[in-house]
């Protein structure tokens, strides 16, 4: 169709695969070329070299054009589309960031350090792609930079990229933490030979985006813009997911240490008690009579369990220094139906904790 509508006929057409009707096409284009020197048009399928590189470039450009077309022609979700197009322009991307990955670290003085990875596809949370990581690097104190480097090293390791679920690189990688996290990420990915992932460090204050290719200062998205709302949504979702996992691990650690202090409560009895009571949370809320009624442990052990849990509950109810703090998610999307779907239960999310083989 293209060559039928143009008089500009090349001597060579590079294609990805062999065409069944290539001889007929070559003959037709040769007649259309009408070279006075008798030159013929031929189709080639390069496997390596400069022509193969040109083909790869054409394939990449076609993908960018298709993504841009999809965004511009999808009027059902105009605000999301506007956000993606604005990010493409503001961050000088090759195409709208149809796949965004964001990483966040959560820790308390280096204890129970975890990381989250959230994925947004087409501007929406893609919860089946969410992943969470236990940090394995030995840390005497909180070190978000080493933790971030470990997570990126595991996420973009060759064996992970060979997995069809994660073989696709993101169109934009967002790191919660600003310029320092960006520098740590650039160093890690460069050491792995990965230089083709656009990335930005999101400063916790003022929502400034630091990008490697701009030395004049951070990118500041317009207040109230769709792009700023989307970036905040991505960041808050990553933070929420990391905090949830951190609290889960910390809670398990507390459960283990607290019940280990109970005289007469060995591993077998502890397991039986937790099963009978329906888990640690219900055990915490149980009365002494409830614990005894479970018949999972002798009465004297039940009394010891109740005493230990009473002390634990009293400590847990005290406010933190400075009055305590609570995490409130960004409410920028609360009145916009296209950006709801934030407070998903953990049962809606497929979780994978990556461990060394």
MOTAUR-V43323 format. One record per backbone hydrogen bond with DSSP energy under -1.0 kcal/mol. CO is the residue of the C=O (numbers start at 1). NH is the residue of the N-H. If there is no record, write none. Layout:
# MOTAUR-V43323
co=CO nh=NH
co=CO nh=NH
This chain:
# MOTAUR-V43323
co=7 nh=9
co=11 nh=42
co=13 nh=44
co=19 nh=22
co=21 nh=25
co=22 nh=26
co=23 nh=27
co=24 nh=28
co=25 nh=29
co=26 nh=30
co=27 nh=31
co=28 nh=32
co=29 nh=33
co=30 nh=34
co=35 nh=38
co=42 nh=13
co=44 nh=15
co=49 nh=53
co=50 nh=54
co=51 nh=55
co=52 nh=56
co=53 nh=57
co=54 nh=58
co=55 nh=59
co=56 nh=60
co=57 nh=61
co=58 nh=62
co=59 nh=63
co=60 nh=64
co=61 nh=65
co=62 nh=66
co=63 nh=67
co=64 nh=68
co=65 nh=69
co=66 nh=70
co=67 nh=71
co=68 nh=72
co=69 nh=73
co=73 nh=75
co=77 nh=81
co=78 nh=82
co=79 nh=83
co=80 nh=84
co=81 nh=85
co=82 nh=86
co=83 nh=87
co=84 nh=88
co=85 nh=89
co=86 nh=90
co=87 nh=91
co=88 nh=93
co=96 nh=98
co=98 nh=122
co=99 nh=171
co=99 nh=172
co=100 nh=120
co=101 nh=174
co=102 nh=118
co=103 nh=176
co=104 nh=116
co=106 nh=114
co=108 nh=111
co=111 nh=108
co=113 nh=135
co=114 nh=106
co=115 nh=133
co=116 nh=104
co=117 nh=131
co=118 nh=102
co=119 nh=126
co=120 nh=100
co=121 nh=124
co=124 nh=121
co=126 nh=129
co=127 nh=130
co=131 nh=117
co=133 nh=115
co=143 nh=147
co=144 nh=148
co=145 nh=149
co=146 nh=150
co=147 nh=151
co=148 nh=152
co=149 nh=153
co=150 nh=154
co=151 nh=155
co=152 nh=156
co=157 nh=161
co=158 nh=162
co=160 nh=163
co=163 nh=166
co=163 nh=167
co=172 nh=101
co=173 nh=200
co=174 nh=103
co=175 nh=202
co=178 nh=182
co=179 nh=183
co=180 nh=184
co=181 nh=185
co=182 nh=186
co=183 nh=187
co=184 nh=188
co=185 nh=189
co=186 nh=190
co=187 nh=191
co=189 nh=194
co=190 nh=193
co=198 nh=173
co=200 nh=175
co=201 nh=210
co=202 nh=177
co=208 nh=203
co=209 nh=219
co=210 nh=201
co=211 nh=214
co=219 nh=209
co=222 nh=225
co=225 nh=229
co=226 nh=230
co=227 nh=231
co=228 nh=232
co=229 nh=233
co=230 nh=234
co=231 nh=235
co=232 nh=236
co=233 nh=237
co=234 nh=238
co=235 nh=239
co=236 nh=240
co=237 nh=241
co=238 nh=242
co=239 nh=243
co=240 nh=244
co=241 nh=245
co=242 nh=246
co=243 nh=247
co=244 nh=248
co=245 nh=249
co=246 nh=250
co=247 nh=251
co=248 nh=252
co=249 nh=253
co=250 nh=254
co=251 nh=255
co=252 nh=256
co=253 nh=257
co=254 nh=258
co=255 nh=259
co=256 nh=260
co=258 nh=261
co=259 nh=262
co=262 nh=265
co=266 nh=270
co=267 nh=271
co=268 nh=272
co=269 nh=273
co=270 nh=274
co=271 nh=275
co=272 nh=276
co=273 nh=277
co=274 nh=279
co=279 nh=283
co=280 nh=284
co=281 nh=285
co=287 nh=291
co=288 nh=292
co=289 nh=293
co=292 nh=295
co=298 nh=302
co=299 nh=303
co=300 nh=304
co=301 nh=305
co=302 nh=306
co=303 nh=307
co=304 nh=308
co=305 nh=309
co=306 nh=310
co=307 nh=311
co=308 nh=312
co=309 nh=313
co=310 nh=314
co=311 nh=315
co=312 nh=316
co=313 nh=317
co=315 nh=318
co=320 nh=323
co=331 nh=334
co=333 nh=336
co=336 nh=339
co=337 nh=340
co=342 nh=344
co=345 nh=348
co=346 nh=349
co=352 nh=132
